[in-house]
């Protein structure tokens, strides 16, 4: 019997139910794990996602044909059970479970294990085949608890304020920025770039509580907001947009900041090691808890991670996808680095 | 070592020089004498003797982390730093104790006489005890190469802030072959200088490249021109009946160049000369001839007669025991000329002649003949200038020839380390020989960060084969390679070796077939070799 899921040039495909998961080419029916641009693309005939991911999808993709499911709710299509389960990556993100006649697959999209207080926490789903990312699939990546990173960022904010400079924190505008927002606690207001504020508005409208922010407008002057911190996409920090804040320091918040060489290349003052992807122990724990024997490794350190899994006794292989820019330059792509 | 780790973190976390220097000055004010002495030593390129090979360290770290060795080896080029890879890959340490920098250095020193199982056990014990940053620094002490974003110049500035002594004096005090075992903080930094070590050289004055036209320097009569030689910049000291030869990189090279032992026969004590060490056969020989002498601690007789060296002297820093650096160049030069004129013809010291000229355009013509003189170009020095220390703009300029260039095809790529970790930055280039591509040089520098990012993404998608860390790529991209000289080399497949090859630019406009050929290279060898 053919496997329930196969890997096609358009994306991950279920022939039985005739639908794709996070396809990168236009198809008729798409299941979407979450709203990031490499997973949710324009041009699909019909979309299915979680109710929590829907507002961001509509914000990004406009007027699309979209149905939603709640986490754990099951529908059936040509005998295939379809359900969405929390992936903990960003608010509304999901692992997608497909099951037919006792064969169960889970496509996990992007995920992290730690509860960030904003996204519904990751929940392992038993399956036979698990499709996993490997963005940080190297044993040098090991995250510290979120509270510890929050402490570092807030100490930096306070220190900058005491020295009269403006801290500028660079983070991807969907997910990472809101996670940081919920962690910020300092001597002044939080100023936000338009790209970040756009997502804030969407999430607030769907009932997610975020701290108060002050959107930066063309008239905003740094001097009018003493003690403020600025939250912006990484690409904005080196631009003329940033100059209005006068003397400033830049910080980047990303898992890549664990590596000193990458941190120095970004030429920021500070790097905070915080990621919405699983670290090495997290990946291994997630994989173990699925009980799956077959692990399909996508975007990241695919060759290294799959070899390790194979030697450790799993039936692991590499799947070429167009998520996260494949094996590409993720640490150096400005916004992708923020997304990590 | 938590205070030293905090210092490192403060330096590492800022891109602003003033903040780095302030953190270091504060450390120099508050740390113990032995900790600050070791800090000066580490930041000026001195380090404890290596107690363990890096091969063993990798094996032990992988074992302690419970990971296969191949996984460690695969992670290392991505992190780009061995000490950091080990620090990150081990299970988190307890971070409960806090012992000083000196404690850990003594700990490493005590390993040397021990057998391997003991060394392994002690290194594991240290890893278990230290937090991640301290562990990284401990590994840096183990593996050497302590470059952490503080140049020697900045360290000297911080030292000046902490001690209220002038930077130039401190720069001089830090020269020479002291180690933390041969001196202490008081003698190195604070004591009156009367008992200074006879072997201590002066800090070298280094020139910047001239970017504007020489006319920008004003009246040509205020300047002296000399050939810029392609040898080893060196200082020759004669004091207390002993002589010492120092390279610009502060290597003591006295034994490598036994020719200079005779200088005591001609020169009086209390003399220090600055000049270029060159292989010499009546005229300067190529750098390739000198290269045979570098790296050999003892010199076989044949080599000594095949490639004898001289010091081509161009400055006088000390005369009759007095420091002459504040006197104008014209005066130093006059005394140097008198001194050299009195030397017998076979003396291993000669005066590097000044190149006379009246007008800048005349000098430009002379410069274009530099290769005929075995020179890289010209040096321009203001006649009334003192001998400064370190790299300073204004009084000395290098005015080098434009480099030779050739268009070549990239065929292999390898990832860099440190700041270039996880980027493909080290390339091998080839030229056409019929339908084959013959590799002829490697080059590492010359592209912008953005270009390195582009080429990295391309290499990942266009790898044909892997040989360990090296990837063979589909021949596609043409680069212009710049270099300073070309030599015949039987050791290279192409038969040539280049001097200072680097990437001049990425020739995106140039199709693969239009890269240069091996014949073109050989023609250059005939013309410039």
Interface residues (C-beta under 8 A of the other chain):
Chain A: X138 X139 X140 X141 X142 X258 X259 X260 X261 X262 X264 X265 X267 X268 X269 X270 X301 X304 X307 X308 X311 X326 X327 X328 X329 X331 X332 X333
Chain B: X12 X13 X14 X15 X16 X65 X67 X68 X70 X71 X74 X75 X78 X79 X80 X81 X84 X85 X88 X89 X92 X149 X417 X418 X419 X420 X421 X422 X423 X449 X453 X456 X457 X460 X461
